[in-house]
């Protein structure tokens, strides 16, 4: 499905406010996937980092803090980021990150 991004929390990955993003509807994700998620009453697009049983949603903007998903949170993965309508420079930046995530 296609969604419209809101905000600048993924700006370091080249995603800007108002970008059209393509998501694969699924509740399953792997460590490192960029996911669309619902946490309690909020929707977000972040990179999922999983260590053992701990899940943290990491923004792509150093001005924002990671979001720990607590056992008491109502969490649902809505889909995995598959792509979007981006300039070529953004695609190159995303590919570099995938080759060397930090």
C-alpha positions in Angstrom: 0.0 0.0 0.0 1.1 3.6 -0.4 1.2 6.1 2.5 2.3 9.7 2.8 5.1 10.4 5.3 4.7 13.2 7.8 7.5 14.9 9.7 11.3 14.7 9.4 12.2 11.8 11.7 13.6 9.8 8.8 15.4 12.7 7.1 18.8 11.1 7.3 17.5 8.3 5.0 16.2 11.0 2.6 12.6 10.7 3.5 10.9 14.0 3.7 7.6 15.3 4.9 5.0 14.5 2.3 6.9 11.8 0.5 4.9 8.9 -1.0 6.2 5.6 0.4 5.4 2.1 -0.6 4.8 -0.4 2.2 4.3 -4.2 2.1 1.4 -5.0 4.4 2.7 -7.5 6.9 3.0 -7.9 10.7 6.3 -9.8 10.3 9.6 -7.9 10.1 13.3 -8.6 10.5 15.9 -6.7 12.6 16.9 -3.6 10.7 13.7 -3.3 8.6 12.1 0.1 8.2 8.6 -0.5 9.4 5.3 1.4 9.7 4.0 0.7 13.2 1.2 1.6 15.5 2.2 2.2 19.1 -0.7 2.8 21.4 -2.5 5.7 19.5 0.5 6.8 17.4 1.7 5.9 13.9 5.3 5.9 13.1 7.9 4.9 10.4 11.2 3.8 12.0 14.0 1.2 11.7 13.3 -1.8 13.9 16.2 -2.9 16.1 15.7 -6.0 18.1 18.0 -7.3 20.8 16.8 -10.5 22.4 13.3 -9.6 23.6 13.8 -5.8 23.4 12.4 -3.9 20.4 13.5 -0.3 19.7 12.3 1.9 16.9 15.2 4.0 15.7 14.6 7.3 13.8 16.6 8.3 10.8 17.3 11.7 12.3 19.8 12.4 15.1 17.5 15.1 16.5 15.0 12.4 17.7 15.4 9.7 20.3 14.8 6.0 19.7 11.5 4.7 20.9 11.6 1.6 23.1 8.6 -0.6 22.7 7.5 -1.7 26.1 5.6 -4.9 27.0 2.7 -2.7 28.2 2.5 -0.9 24.8 -0.2 -1.8 22.3 2.2 -2.4 19.3 1.4 -3.5 15.8 3.6 -3.7 12.7 1.5 -2.4 9.8 4.0 -3.0 7.0 7.6 -2.9 5.8 9.0 -0.1 3.8 9.6 -1.3 0.2 10.4 2.0 -1.5 9.1 5.3 -2.5 9.2 8.1 -5.0 12.6 9.6 -4.3 15.4 11.3 -6.2 18.3 9.1 -7.2 20.6 10.7 -4.5 18.3 9.5 -1.8 18.3 5.9 -3.2 22.2 5.9 -3.2 22.2 7.0 0.5 19.8 4.2 1.5 21.9 1.7 -0.4 25.1 2.8 1.4 23.3 2.5 4.8 22.1 -1.1 3.9 25.7 -2.1 3.0 27.1 -0.6 6.3 24.4 -0.1 8.9 25.7 1.5 12.1 
